[in-house]
Amino acid sequence: MNITRKKFEHYSDAELLTGYRANRDKKIIGELYNRYGHLVMGTCLNYMKNKNDAEDIVMEIFMTLGEKIVKHDINYFKSWLFILTKNSCLMVLRKKKHTDIQLNEEIVAQEDEIEEKVIKEIKLTELEAAIEELDPPQDEAIKLFYIQQLSYKEVSEKLNLTLNKVKSAIQNGKRNLKIKLKEHDLFKSA
Amino acid sequence: MIFLNLLNRIFGPKKALSRQEIEDYKAGTGNTHDIESKAAGSDFNDQALEGWKSTSSSVNDGMWATDNKMNQFVNNGSAGGASTKGMTLSFVLFTLTMLTLIIFTYQGNSAVDKNPQIVEKIKDESSRSEEIDFYTAISPEKQITSNELIKNQETKSTESQLPKAAVNKKLKAETTPQKTEVEKEEIQLPIQSSGKIPNSSKSNLVYKDAQEVFLSDLKNVDYRAYRNRPIKVRNTLDVGIPASQSSKEEKQEFPSLQMVEITYIDYLTTSSEFFSQGQYKTALKHYLTILDTYPDDVNANFYGGLCYFNLGQFDQATELLRKSYTLGYGNFREEARWFTAKALVEQNHTIKARYLLGEIVKEGGFYSDNAEELLNEIKR
């Protein structure tokens, strides 16, 4: 799937969406597939635990993507696509369980978007202090993962925790760290 | 400003994981931390990584069917359904027929087959080389020279406790003949690989030292038994054609694109010579060429990192130094951590430097005094 790469590889996602709305060029869908197809497939594999179902959903998503791009106002394509993928998987899973509950694909979480807000410049000691304020093992997990740049496995061995506990300590630590930094008004909104 | 980097690392937007990164992660190669960091920063990356981890097939194999369908969708405007199956079959048959034809028609014309790949590679290499030529060396008193490294190696061995010193002496005594052995016996080297490198599993956090070999008096990990792939370099003025290949009278249509293969140890020896002569740009190009073939090579990562340091490219220096020690190959760990700390200080990354220096002091190794001194200096 590298046919379209040369032409579009330097375009941002937003530029590609604008381009598609203007020209309906299917090669743009091809480029979006090149960028995210494997992430959509991986996510589907994670939900469906079945390669055939996952492939069907990937194709369904990308073959109907053009219509959705034209119909909806999409600010952050990657996050939007992730939610679309998750919802598509859940729909199939629920259909399999013979339930009629419809999921709204428009529920687009803003998780990733928050990360893209401008981070205010702060003094080193303030971040250091905020990390120190975290409860164990979140403090150590954050230090080892982000400052010392160890892998999950190395952090788990060093802290004597399971891999899942390390992942959740890092996620929770990040969330709590953000709360602490916000308390001190160290983040500014974009 | 200096903290912005760390903040961005924790909260900044994360790029989508590529197929190669997922593949590397599954295979246990590549930069695990970077991949996990991308996963920790984006649910999409995280879920996708989990999904791929749960399957035994490679990413490219797993994507093969959808790649083909998307190809058709993009180019023909249709995909799926019964008619597509027929089309897929025809497409596969057509591709196979064409491939067979190409193989039989162009079997002997190696220049035409290989040329595009080589041109691409050369383009990459030459732009990298041009970039390196553009670097300016930092002031000589700040440079990490081979003399400093050799002096530290010697001091380290004399400072060690008596039994350890005896072992070191023995090692040194062993390494001297080994050095000549390298020069003399390089052709008869029993280069073989079972594919599994000893001590490569990360069962605990004890860093083990692998066997060493001294090239231009510089410490290197002795990888000879595990490096059976030769280093491929372009036949330029700084690299001669090995005698074993000089008899080949093959007519080269593109002489400037000719690639020569040099054994790992030969290439490493030349690289060490350049480093010890202070030719950091040339040495760096050599070490990066080694990393093209062996990305996890601790020798090339360590000395390449030092070259970057001496050329004032501290970001790249810390990146390579970080990869220059693993649990199974901890030979450069002390040095790498100390020089990383120095690079961080040079970049004014005070918090990271303080953290690392604190760790070095805590460990009480060879560089702990220097680290303490530097720590006090940056605290002032």
Interface residues (C-beta under 8 A of the other chain):
Chain A: M1 I3 T4 K26 K27 I29 G30 Y33 R35 Y36 G37 H38 L39 V40 M41 G42 T43 C44 L45 N46 Y47 K49 K51 A54 E55 V58 M59 F62 M63 K78 S79 L81 F82 T85 K86 E111 D112 E115 E116 I119 E121 I122 K123 L124 L127 E128 I142 K143 F145 Y146 I147 Q148 Q149 L150 S151 Y152 K153 E154 E157 K158 K167 I170 Q171 K174 L177 K178
Chain B: M1 I2 F3 L4 L6 L7 N8 R9 I10 F11 G12 P13 K14 A16 L17 S18 R19 I22 T32 H33 E36 S37 A40 G41 S42 D43 F44 N45 Q47 A48 L49 E50 G51 W52 S54 T55 S57 V59 G62 M63 A65 T66 D67 K69 M70 N71 F73 V74 N75 G77 A79 G80 K202 N204 L205 R322 T350 I351 K352 Y355 L356 E359
